[in-house]
Amino acid sequence: MTDADILNNSGDVVFDSECFPNFFMAAFKHLATNKIFKLIPPFDPRKLSYILHRYNCIGFNSIKYDLPLLWAAYKNQDLGWLKTVSNDLVRGEWYQEVCKTHGIIVYPTPNIDLMNVCPGKGSLKLYAARLHSKRIQELPFEHTSILDEDQKLIITDYCINNDLEATELLYNFNKDRLELRRHLGMKYQDNLMSKSDAQMAEAIVVKELTRKTGKRPKKADLTEEYNFYYQSPTYLNFRTPQLQELLTNIVAHKFTLDDFVKIKVPEFLRGNAITIKDFSCTFGIGGLHSKEKTVAYKAENGYFISDNDAASYYPRIISNLGLYPEHLGPIFLDVFNGMTDDRLRAKKLKQFAEDKGLKIAINGISGKYNSEHSVVFSPRCYVQMTLTGQLSILLLIEFLEYEGFQVINANTDGIVVYGNNYSLLRQIIEYWEELVNFKTEEMQYTAYYARDVNAYFAVKCDKSVKVKGPYSEVGSQTGTQLDNNPIMLICSDAIKKMLSDDKPIEETIRECKDITRFVTVRNVKGGAHKSGHYLGRVIRWYYGKGELGTINYLETNNKVPMTEGAIPLMNLNGFPSDIDHQRYISEARAMLYDVGYLKRPEEVRFF
């Protein structure tokens, strides 16, 4: 991209920077034209300022690293000083303090930082690998290295063809999520583009509270004496002695904080086992999870399989119980319920962006109750919300188990039921809904095969297959590929085709020519190598015929799990000719044993 191109263009660019003791560069890719522009000292700082102000610059971890570093380069291009600034930022020091220490002004410019938009705490390379990026490459040299001229060219290629390409891939994948943020940002007059779901929720609440009260809300200032008791809803009346004792203990316990922020969890809430007739689960402040292992059910001979999830579970508890943080007051509920009303109105009018965006924001509030850095931080609300939710689910399970139904799966906000009296099931669930003021959403299955509560295949009535856990391409946090590392997805594909269309797993596996369905991606602490060849901290492989050896941890040389016969595939270049189809067929069969579909003695596994 020439200087003339810079002066005559605008729009979106992805950008990244690299910093070594004797080398610095910033690279930009204009997404509309695919043109690349590089800044390597010495350069006119006005060019940098012009780019940052004229273009919408899209990066990853750009708010806390790239933008401060670029504005440092705007001030001073001394390479030693820039490396000092970079080191301070990389060490995780608060970027605003780093800027203050070094006298750097970060001017407000159009920017999207994708790091928070993505779920969890993944790296750019991990997210790119989950999206099947063509190239996964670690920084070729230690950041402390003194680079020669050839190495500078290698770093330039790495920055442009690895990091910029990964950022563009991630940006394109997140366009729907970014559109939700743009829409809500216009509605609430705030910039939400670089915020996580929970941050977006908090920003909206803060904006609305400020508008309603005339002053910006502050975080709770909790003292050493802060404590509270759980207030049990009147409907929680159990008949199982163990549940009666559990509720008694919860109500009698004085909850306090450790170091003013962390809830001190009593022993009876540390994932203890609960038994209700034939049902068992673990129960704690963090969640409820049934304990089934390798189970299989089919809806036949008058029996049904019914999946019932409580809709908007935690948000509804907040509204039902009037759970407002003490320091914010009841006006918090006006804001929260107003967001809920706006969401329902948008849903009715089929305003997709506002409906989905507000749904994300409303659900995000509940997580902020347990964040000491949040304006809505409230340990009392968090405990009241989570325990009420789980105890309410246990009440429903008790109703069903005592009426002869079998609860075959249960988690924090839903259950799967097996039984042969559907009308009675609906009566019980409708009674429970009215009692606790919740609504449930039902889905029926014709078959259900589970390794455990978090890993199963469920065949729906239309023959499509719901997959959860490591077998799934998508996760539960965003419902997209960004949540899960791909693990031999061809095996899951083959099982789904077998369950829905009776197609032999061997046919699906051998017919597939998409290498992304065969790869496994793993994040390796400290990095990995194979036969001395360094691969990086994010690795990708497939299984090849006749391949010997394993991938090993760099620091200990111990085997990375699942890597016997693995061939590293850091670059996607067509479909390999040495795919070990039999290996994948064996792994698919092993998965069928794990989920209870096959009952024969389990065959030998590769790992």
C-alpha positions in Angstrom: 0.0 0.0 0.0 1.6 3.3 -1.0 1.3 6.7 0.7 -1.3 7.6 -2.0 -3.3 4.6 -1.0 -3.2 5.6 2.6 -4.4 9.1 1.9 -7.3 7.9 -0.4 -8.7 5.0 1.6 -10.6 4.4 4.8 -12.5 1.5 6.3 -11.4 -1.6 8.3 -7.8 -2.7 8.7 -6.3 -5.5 10.8 -3.1 -4.6 12.5 -0.3 -6.0 14.6 3.2 -5.0 15.9 6.5 -6.7 16.6 9.2 -5.5 18.9 12.8 -6.7 19.4 15.8 -5.0 20.9 16.9 -3.9 17.4 13.7 -4.1 15.4 10.2 -2.7 15.5 7.4 -2.9 13.0 3.7 -2.2 12.7 1.8 -3.9 9.9 -1.7 -3.1 8.6 -3.9 -5.0 6.1 -6.8 -3.1 4.4 -9.6 -5.6 4.3 -11.4 -4.1 1.4 -8.4 -4.2 -0.9 -6.1 -6.7 0.8 -3.3 -4.2 0.5 -0.5 -4.3 3.2 1.2 -1.3 4.7 4.3 -1.6 7.0 5.9 1.0 9.3 9.5 0.3 10.2 11.7 3.0 11.8 12.6 5.5 10.8 9.1 6.6 9.6 7.1 9.8 9.7 5.0 9.6 12.9 2.3 11.5 11.1 1.7 8.5 8.9 1.0 6.4 11.9 -1.3 9.0 13.5 -3.2 9.3 10.2 -3.7 5.5 9.9 -4.9 5.2 13.5 -7.3 8.1 13.2 -8.6 7.4 9.7 -9.1 3.6 9.7 -11.0 1.3 12.0 -8.1 -0.6 13.4 -8.9 -4.2 14.4 -6.4 -6.1 16.6 -6.1 -8.8 19.3 -5.0 -7.5 22.7 -4.6 -4.2 21.0 -6.0 -2.1 23.9 -3.4 -3.3 26.4 -0.5 -3.8 24.1 -0.5 -2.8 20.4 -2.1 0.6 20.7 0.1 1.8 23.7 3.2 0.5 21.8 2.2 2.3 18.6 1.6 5.5 20.3 4.9 5.1 22.0 6.5 4.8 18.5 4.6 7.9 17.6 6.4 9.7 20.4 9.8 8.2 20.1 11.3 5.6 17.7 14.3 4.7 19.8 14.4 0.9 19.6 15.8 0.3 23.1 13.1 2.5 24.7 10.3 0.9 22.6 11.6 -2.6 23.8 11.4 -1.4 27.4 7.8 -0.2 26.9 7.0 -3.5 25.2 8.5 -5.5 28.1 6.5 -3.6 30.6 3.3 -4.2 28.7 4.0 -7.9 28.2 4.7 -8.4 31.9 1.0 -7.7 32.4 1.5 -4.4 34.2 -1.5 -2.2 34.0 -1.1 -0.5 30.6 -2.4 2.8 31.8 0.3 2.9 34.4 2.9 1.9 31.8 1.8 4.8 29.6 1.9 7.2 32.6 5.4 6.0 33.6 6.8 6.5 30.1 4.8 9.6 29.2 2.8 8.0 26.4 -0.5 9.5 25.4 -2.9 6.9 23.8 -5.2 9.1 21.7 -8.8 7.9 21.2 -9.0 6.3 17.8 -11.4 3.9 16.1 -10.4 0.4 17.3 -11.8 -3.0 17.9 -10.0 -5.4 20.3 -11.1 -8.9 19.5 -9.6 -10.4 22.6 -12.6 -9.6 24.8 -15.2 -10.3 22.1 -14.0 -13.9 22.1 -14.9 -16.2 25.0 -12.6 -17.3 27.8 -8.9 -16.5 27.8 -7.6 -18.0 24.6 -4.7 -16.7 22.6 -4.9 -15.4 19.0 -3.3 -18.6 17.8 -5.6 -20.9 19.8 -8.7 -19.2 18.4 -7.2 -19.3 14.9 -6.5 -23.0 15.3 -10.1 -23.6 16.4 -11.2 -21.8 13.2 -8.8 -24.0 11.1 -6.4 -21.3 10.2 -4.2 -22.3 7.3 -1.0 -21.5 9.3 -0.2 -21.8 13.0 3.2 -20.4 13.8 4.9 -19.4 17.0 7.1 -16.3 17.1 10.2 -17.6 15.2 12.7 -16.0 17.6 12.8 -15.1 21.3 11.6 -11.6 21.8 15.0 -10.7 23.4 16.9 -11.8 20.3 19.1 -9.4 18.3 17.9 -10.0 14.8 20.1 -10.0 11.6 18.7 -8.8 8.3 17.4 -12.2 7.2 15.7 -12.7 10.6 14.0 -9.3 10.3 12.5 -10.5 7.0 11.3 -13.7 8.7 9.6 -11.7 11.4 8.0 -9.4 8.8 6.6 -12.5 7.0 5.4 -13.9 10.3 3.6 -10.7 11.3 1.8 -10.3 8.0 1.1 -13.9 6.9 0.5 -15.4 10.4 -0.8 -12.8 12.8 -2.6 -10.5 10.4 -4.2 -13.4 8.7 -5.3 -14.9 12.0 -6.8 -11.6 13.1 -8.7 -11.2 9.9 -10.0 -14.8 10.2 -11.2 -14.0 13.8 -12.7 -10.7 12.8 -14.7 -12.2 10.0 -16.0 -15.0 12.2 -17.1 -12.5 14.9 -19.0 -10.2 12.6 -22.4 -11.2 14.0 -21.2 -10.7 17.6 -19.7 -7.4 16.7 -23.0 -6.4 15.0 -24.8 -7.1 18.2 -22.4 -4.8 20.0 -22.8 -2.1 17.4 -26.5 -2.2 17.7 -26.6 -2.1 21.5 -23.9 0.6 21.4 -26.2 2.8 19.4 -29.2 2.1 21.6 -27.3 2.9 24.8 -24.9 5.5 23.4 -21.8 3.7 24.4 -18.9 2.0 22.7 -19.3 -1.7 23.3 -17.2 -3.0 20.4 -14.3 -4.3 22.4 -16.2 -5.7 25.4 -16.9 -9.2 26.5 -20.5 -10.3 27.0 -20.3 -9.7 30.7 -18.4 -6.3 30.2 -21.1 -5.3 27.7 -23.8 -6.2 30.3 -22.1 -4.1 33.0 -21.5 -1.2 30.7 -25.2 -1.0 29.8 -26.3 -1.2 33.5 -23.8 1.5 34.5 -25.0 3.7 31.6 -28.7 3.3 32.6 -28.0 3.7 36.3 -26.1 6.9 35.6 -28.9 8.2 33.4 -31.5 7.4 36.1 -29.6 8.7 39.2 -27.5 11.4 37.7 -24.3 9.9 39.1 -22.0 7.0 38.0 -22.3 4.0 40.3 -19.3 2.8 42.2 -18.1 -0.7 43.3 -19.2 -2.0 46.6 -16.9 -1.1 49.5 -17.1 -4.3 51.6 -15.8 -4.3 55.1 -14.3 -7.1 57.3 -17.7 -7.4 59.0 -19.6 -8.1 55.8 -21.7 -11.2 56.2 -25.1 -12.6 55.2 -27.4 -15.5 55.5 -29.2 -17.4 52.8 -32.9 -16.6 52.6 -34.8 -19.7 51.6 -37.9 -19.2 49.3 -41.1 -20.5 51.0 -41.6 -23.1 48.2 -38.5 -25.1 49.1 -39.9 -28.0 51.1 -38.1 -31.3 50.6 -39.2 -34.8 51.6 -35.8 -36.4 51.2 -34.0 -36.3 54.6 -30.6 -35.5 53.0 -32.1 -32.5 51.3 -33.9 -31.4 54.4 -30.6 -31.5 56.3 -28.8 -29.7 53.4 -31.3 -26.8 53.4 -31.2 -26.5 57.2 -27.4 -26.2 57.1 -27.5 -23.7 54.3 -30.0 -21.4 56.1 -28.1 -21.6 59.4 -24.7 -20.8 57.9 -23.3 -17.3 58.2 -21.5 -16.6 54.9 -18.4 -14.5 55.1 -15.6 -13.3 52.7 -11.9 -14.1 52.5 -9.9 -11.0 51.9 -13.1 -9.0 51.4 -13.7 -10.6 48.0 -13.9 -14.5 47.9 -16.9 -16.3 49.5 -15.7 -18.7 52.1 -17.4 -21.9 51.0 -18.4 -24.4 53.8 -17.6 -28.0 53.5 -21.2 -29.1 53.0 -21.2 -26.9 49.8 -18.0 -28.2 48.3 -19.4 -30.5 45.6 -20.9 -33.0 48.1 -22.9 -36.0 46.8 -26.7 -35.8 46.9 -28.9 -38.9 46.4 -32.7 -38.8 45.7 -34.0 -42.3 45.3 -32.1 -43.6 42.2 -30.7 -40.2 41.2 -27.3 -38.9 42.4 -25.5 -35.6 41.7 -22.8 -33.3 43.1 -24.0 -30.0 44.6 -22.1 -26.8 45.4 -22.2 -23.1 45.0 -20.7 -23.4 41.6 -23.3 -25.8 40.1 -25.2 -29.0 40.1 -24.2 -32.0 38.0 -25.6 -35.5 37.8 -23.2 -38.4 38.2 -24.3 -40.8 35.4 -21.5 -42.8 33.6 -21.9 -44.5 30.3 -25.7 -44.7 29.9 -27.9 -45.4 26.9 -31.7 -44.9 26.6 -34.1 -45.3 23.7 -37.7 -44.0 23.5 -39.5 -47.2 22.7 -42.2 -49.5 24.1 -44.2 -46.5 25.5 -41.2 -44.7 27.0 -40.1 -41.2 26.2 -36.9 -39.1 26.7 -37.7 -35.4 27.6 -35.1 -32.6 27.9 -36.4 -29.7 29.9 -34.3 -26.5 30.3 -35.3 -23.6 32.5 -35.4 -20.5 30.2 -33.3 -17.5 31.3 -32.7 -19.2 34.6 -30.5 -16.9 36.6 -32.0 -13.7 35.2 -35.5 -14.9 36.2 -34.2 -15.7 39.7 -32.9 -12.1 39.9 -36.3 -10.8 39.0 -38.3 -13.3 41.1 -36.3 -12.6 44.3 -35.6 -9.0 43.7 -31.8 -9.5 44.0 -30.2 -6.1 43.8 -26.7 -5.3 45.0 -27.1 -3.4 48.3 -24.9 -0.5 47.3 -26.9 0.1 44.1 -30.3 -0.1 45.7 -33.7 -1.1 44.2 -33.3 1.1 41.2 -30.9 -1.6 39.9 -34.0 -3.8 39.3 -35.7 -1.0 37.4 -32.7 -1.1 35.0 -32.5 -4.9 34.9 -36.2 -5.5 34.4 -36.2 -2.7 31.8 -33.6 -4.5 29.8 -35.6 -7.7 30.1 -38.8 -5.9 28.9 -36.8 -4.4 25.9 -35.5 -7.8 25.0 -39.0 -9.4 25.1 -40.3 -6.5 23.0 -37.5 -6.9 20.4 -38.2 -10.7 20.3 -41.8 -10.1 19.6 -41.0 -7.6 16.8 -38.3 -10.0 15.4 -35.6 -7.5 15.9 -32.8 -10.0 15.9 -29.8 -7.9 16.9 -31.5 -6.3 19.8 -33.1 -9.5 21.0 -30.0 -11.6 21.0 -27.7 -8.7 22.2 -29.9 -8.0 25.2 -30.2 -11.7 25.9 -26.4 -11.9 26.1 -26.3 -8.8 28.3 -29.0 -9.9 30.7 -27.3 -13.3 31.2 -24.0 -11.6 31.6 -25.2 -9.7 34.7 -25.4 -12.9 36.8 -21.7 -13.7 36.4 -20.8 -10.2 37.4 -22.3 -10.7 40.8 -19.3 -12.8 41.7 -16.6 -10.4 40.2 -14.9 -8.3 42.8 -13.9 -5.8 40.0 -17.5 -5.2 38.9 -19.8 -2.4 39.8 -22.6 -5.0 40.5 -20.3 -7.2 42.7 -22.6 -8.7 45.4 -21.6 -12.0 47.1 -25.0 -12.1 48.8 -26.9 -11.8 45.5 -24.6 -14.4 44.0 -25.1 -17.0 46.7 -28.9 -16.3 46.8 -29.1 -16.7 43.1 -27.0 -19.8 42.6 -28.3 -21.8 45.6 -31.9 -20.9 44.9 -31.5 -22.1 41.3 -29.9 -25.4 42.2 -32.2 -26.1 45.1 -35.2 -25.4 42.8 -33.9 -28.0 40.3 -33.4 -30.5 43.1 -37.0 -29.9 44.1 -38.2 -30.8 40.6 -36.0 -33.8 40.5 -37.4 -35.0 43.8 -41.0 -34.5 42.5 -40.2 -36.7 39.5 -38.2 -39.4 41.2 -40.9 -40.0 43.8 -43.4 -40.4 41.0 -41.4 -43.1 39.3 -39.6 -41.1 36.6 -35.9 -41.5 36.0 -33.8 -38.3 35.8 -31.0 -39.4 33.6 -29.1 -36.1 33.3 -29.2 -32.9 35.3 -27.2 -29.7 35.4 -27.6 -26.3 36.9 -30.6 -25.2 34.8 -32.1 -28.4 33.3 -32.9 -32.1 33.4 -33.4 -35.0 31.0 -36.2 -37.4 32.1 -36.9 -41.0 31.1 -40.4 -42.4 31.7 -43.7 -43.8 30.3 -46.3 -41.4 31.6 -46.0 -38.2 29.6 -49.2 -36.5 30.8 -48.1 -36.9 34.4 -44.6 -35.5 33.5 -46.3 -32.4 32.1 -48.5 -32.0 35.1 -45.5 -32.1 37.5 -43.4 -29.7 35.4 -46.3 -27.3 35.0 -46.9 -27.4 38.8 -43.2 -26.8 39.4 -43.2 -23.9 36.9 -46.1 -22.2 38.7 -44.6 -22.9 42.2 -41.1 -21.4 41.4 -42.2 -18.9 38.7 -40.0 -20.3 36.0 -40.7 -21.4 32.4 -39.1 -24.5 30.8 -38.4 -25.3 27.2 -38.8 -29.0 26.1 -37.1 -31.1 23.5 -37.8 -34.8 23.0 -35.2 -37.4 21.9 -35.6 -40.8 20.4 -32.3 -41.9 21.8 -29.8 -40.7 24.4 -26.2 -41.9 24.7 -23.9 -40.4 27.4 -20.4 -40.8 28.7 -21.4 -38.4 31.5 -23.4 -35.3 32.1 -21.1 -33.2 30.0 -20.6 -35.5 27.0 -23.4 -37.1 25.0 -25.2 -37.8 21.7 -29.0 -37.2 21.7 -31.1 -38.1 18.7 -34.0 -35.7 18.2 -37.3 -36.6 16.7 -36.4 -35.1 13.3 -33.3 -37.4 13.3 -30.8 -34.6 13.8 -28.3 -35.3 16.6 -27.4 -33.0 19.5 -23.8 -33.4 20.6 -22.3 -32.0 23.8 -18.9 -31.9 25.2 -15.6 -32.9 23.7 -17.4 -34.7 20.9 -18.9 -31.4 19.7 -17.6 -28.8 17.3 -19.1 -26.0 19.3 -19.2 -25.3 23.0 -21.8 -23.9 25.4 -20.3 -20.5 26.1 -21.0 -18.9 22.7 -22.4 -21.9 20.8 -19.6 -21.6 18.3 -16.2 -23.1 17.3 -14.5 -20.5 19.5 -15.4 -22.5 22.6 -13.9 -25.9 21.8 -10.6 -27.3 20.5 -11.4 -29.6 17.6 -10.7 -33.2 18.5 -11.1 -35.7 15.6 -14.4 -34.2 14.6 -14.7 -36.8 11.8 -15.4 -39.4 14.6 -18.3 -37.4 15.9 -19.5 -36.7 12.3 -19.5 -40.5 11.6 -21.4 -41.3 14.8 -24.0 -38.6 14.0 -24.5 -40.0 10.5 -24.8 -43.5 11.9 -27.4 -42.4 14.5 -29.5 -40.3 12.1 -29.1 -42.2 8.8 -27.8 -45.7 9.7 -24.7 -45.0 7.7 -21.7 -47.1 8.7 -19.0 -45.1 10.5 -16.4 -46.5 8.2 -18.1 -45.0 5.1 -18.3 -41.5 6.6 -14.7 -41.6 7.7 -13.2 -42.9 4.4 -15.3 -40.7 2.2 -14.4 -37.4 3.9 -11.7 -35.3 2.2 -11.8 -32.3 4.5 -8.6 -32.4 6.6 -10.1 -30.1 9.2 -12.4 -32.9 10.3 -9.4 -35.1 11.1 -7.2 -32.7 13.1 -6.8 -32.3 16.8 -5.8 -29.0 18.4 -4.3 -28.6 21.8 -2.8 -25.8 23.9 0.4 -27.1 25.4 1.8 -25.3 28.4 5.5 -24.4 27.8 5.4 -25.5 24.2 5.8 -28.8 22.4 8.2 -30.5 20.0 8.4 -33.7 17.9 11.8 -35.3 17.4 13.4 -32.1 18.4 11.5 -29.9 16.0 9.8 -27.1 18.0 6.1 -26.7 17.2 4.8 -24.0 19.6 2.3 -23.7 22.4 -0.7 -24.3 20.1 -0.3 -27.5 18.2 -2.3 -29.3 15.5 -1.9 -32.8 14.3 -3.5 -35.7 12.4 -2.9 -39.5 12.7 -0.8 -41.0 9.8 -0.3 -44.6 8.7 3.0 -46.0 10.0 3.9 -42.9 12.0 6.0 -43.6 15.0 6.8 -41.6 18.1 4.9 -38.9 20.0 4.7 -35.2 20.4 6.4 -34.2 23.7 6.4 -31.3 26.1 9.4 -29.0 25.6 10.2 -28.6 29.3 9.8 -32.2 30.5 9.9 -34.2 27.3 6.8 -36.1 28.6 4.3 -37.2 26.1 1.5 -34.9 25.1 -1.7 -36.9 25.6 -3.3 -38.5 22.5 -0.2 -38.1 20.3 1.0 -41.6 19.5 1.3 -41.7 15.8 0.5 -38.0 15.5 1.9 -36.0 12.5 2.1 -32.3 13.2 0.1 -30.2 10.8 0.9 -26.6 11.5 0.2 -25.6 7.9 -2.9 -26.8 6.0 -1.9 -27.8 2.5 -4.5 -30.1 1.0 -5.5 -33.5 2.1 -2.7 -35.8 3.2 -2.3 -39.1 1.4 -1.3 -41.0 4.6 -4.4 -40.5 6.8 -4.8 -43.5 9.1 -8.5 -44.1 8.4 -8.5 -47.2 10.6 -7.2 -45.2 13.6 -10.2 -42.9 13.3 -12.6 -45.8 12.8 -11.2 -47.4 16.0 -11.5 -44.1 17.9 -15.2 -43.6 16.7 -15.9 -47.1 18.0 -14.2 -46.4 21.3 -16.5 -43.3 21.6 -19.5 -45.5 21.1 -18.3 -47.7 24.0 -17.8 -44.5 26.1 -21.4 -43.4 25.5 -23.0 -46.8 26.0 -24.1 -47.4 22.5 -21.9 -50.5 22.2 -21.9 -53.1 25.0 -19.2 -55.5 23.8 -16.0 -55.8 25.8 -14.0 -52.6 25.1 -11.3 -52.9 22.5 -7.7 -51.7 23.0 -7.4 -47.9 22.6 -4.5 -45.9 21.3 -4.5 -43.6 24.3 
